Amino acid sequence: MSIWIGLVILASLVLIELAARVYHYRRYGLSFQSRVFAEYPYEQFVEEADPPLGFRLKPGYRSPAVNINRQGMRGPELSASPGIKRVLVMGESQLFGVKLFNERDLWSFQLQKLLDEKADSAWEVINSSFPGYNTAQYKAFFEQELLCLNPDLLILNIGVNDITQARIFGEKWFPGITYQLEFAFALARKSPWWEKFLNRSCWYFLWRRKYGEAKRQASLKTQPVFQKDECFQSAFSNIGSIARRAQDRGSKVAFLFVNPAYEPNMSPENQGKIESLQSNWRHLVDSDGPSLFEFYARVKSELAPRLNLPVIDLRPRFWSHPHRFRLYFDLYHFKPKGMRLLAGYLHEEIQKLGWWK
């Protein structure tokens, strides 16, 4: 009798899961995707640093999922081979590659593979991306650690964190303010084993969506005061300083636009699909979206012409991809397939500039 009861329970769970997946497809226009992702132990590979950095990646850290080289950047040790050319990319959390299980899926490894296969010269890809850094911290790190590397190419994808910080700190924000070390540690998420198991289930995903929404909304703590003009001016000044210092050393410099997963005007169908990625997407789009897109527009129309730099805008290519909403974990961070596309798109666009020579 107990065997039959067990079989009935198992069959019931299977039917519930199938019904949940049918509902998910009808509700969001996409089949369900597992919500399991890597949970990084930030407290192990982030350490305190002197101002203005505040914190940095711990040089020499090694683990199966995350490796930090001696210069304090994610990835392998830098090559000492003479004559090798370097492409240095400065980015934020999406280029750092949060949530990836396998570091080899990271865009920088994928781009390195493409260059090893196709480039006429020997190239080295350097990923100088940090979760939570603003442009003042990037400027300091560039001057302390990166300028001496004399990169042949410098690709800049920074500034969005400045906007996020200005919105979070509100009237207390000032140019150069940084998150505390505890912010980096708080990025770590430690789910119990049973939750990791249930995150593969659609019915659990729908249950969390329904009953966890209020908690998610309560965690959003942006302030009503947003010093936008001062924030933009500070970010442009820091980015411009980095670009000019690199140009003075002979580097070719370009701006890179990659995210977010949403565009300014989305169809109702795409709105449903993007909700499957992140339930509070509407709040983020309405609160952060206008400033984010204005920032990119002004970089393209003001800062890039002033510095005579090209802009590599990959957003339209991602937005038009037929499986666009399967490329992301959330509104900003790529899954492995998105990372591979990013590497391929970036390789193609730099090729068009004639810079891989």
Helices and strands as residue ranges (DSSP letters): H 2-28, H 42-45, E 46-48, E 55-57, E 85-91, H 93-96, G 103-105, H 107-118, E 123-129, H 135-141, I 142-146, G 147-149, E 153-156, H 160-169, G 170-172, H 181-186, H 193-198, H 202-218, H 228-248, E 252-257, H 268-277, H 281-298, I 299-303, H 304-307, E 311-313, H 315-319, G 324-326, H 336-353
